[in-house]
Amino acid sequence: MSDDYDNGEMTSRVQLWGVLWKKPFGQSSTSNKWTKRFFIIKEGFLLYYPENEKREFEKRRYFNMHPKGVIPLGGCNVVSYDDSCKSWAFRIENDELNGDIFLATETENERERWCEMMCKSARITWKNAELGDSMIQTLEKQSLELAKDGQKYRDHWHSEAVALRDEMDRNEELERMAAELEKEKAKIEETARELQDEHERTRLELEETIRAMSQVAHDKEELSRASHDYHTDLVSLAMEREKTMNELTKREQTMQQLTTENESLTWETQQLKSNLGLIERKTKELEEFMKLTESRLDEKKREAQLLEEEKLAFSKHAQELQCSLNVANRFKIRLPKVQLTYS
């Protein structure tokens, strides 16, 4: 409950308000039918509403200008009343009213406050009764003006809401564009990383190829020296073979002429034949090894040729990767930045 109350939108004063029990109008004092209503005492009038109006009144902080009823309090008499159902009942008596009005509170203190305020309002001249219709008209007029103001405010806030919605839509579009640009940027950065990794792998493979080519060149040089040494050995063996053959021929001729020479000469002849067989075997082994060396040398030459071609291919691929990487880096640097603005 509240005593005097003043609101910026409604300059008239409310003296008292709260929920009371009420009997229907025209009912006798013996009726046990009580209903709760929300009451307001304002400037010599008692206004009443449905009970749930109390919550709206406390929320708005001004009263509803469409009450269920308006009771003039001028010249009325407020007295306590004994009721079998309600302990703190009272009635409002006035010859001008269509019967007495029966009300009740929850406590004795509340009944005293309401009776006291109604008695103060009853001191107002009965002319206020004639102002009942005028007051209702005034309330309705004020209600219409408030409704117009409310519609104006609603239109204003609707326009503001539409403008805000448009701004939010623009920001959402900018956010969507920014998200797409971020995705494209991420793709470009990923492509650049892949190109960088591939470039690094190609560089390592190229270095490995160069090392392999160096090893092949070294092997070719070693094989060339070995082949030259084998060729020299073959020439020496051929000369020694030819010398041994000549010596053997002379000995055989000598043996044919001198059949009576001692066994030492025969032994030397056998030794020369054995040496000749050994020289022939070594010669064959050197010839076979010479062929194998020449075959390996040819194979190394072919391997060197393939490595040279692979080196050229890797170099070309590395240059292409470097160009692609430079293009990706330039595009990443020039990627535009989107500035989002929020209102």
PyMOL commands that set and color helices and strands:
alter all, ss='L'
color gray80, all
select helices_A, chain A and resi 53-60+108-122+127-257+263-333
alter helices_A, ss='H'
color red, helices_A
select strands_A, chain A and resi 16-22+35-42+45-50+69-72+77-81+88-93+101-105
alter strands_A, ss='S'
color yellow, strands_A
deselect
rebuild
show_as cartoon
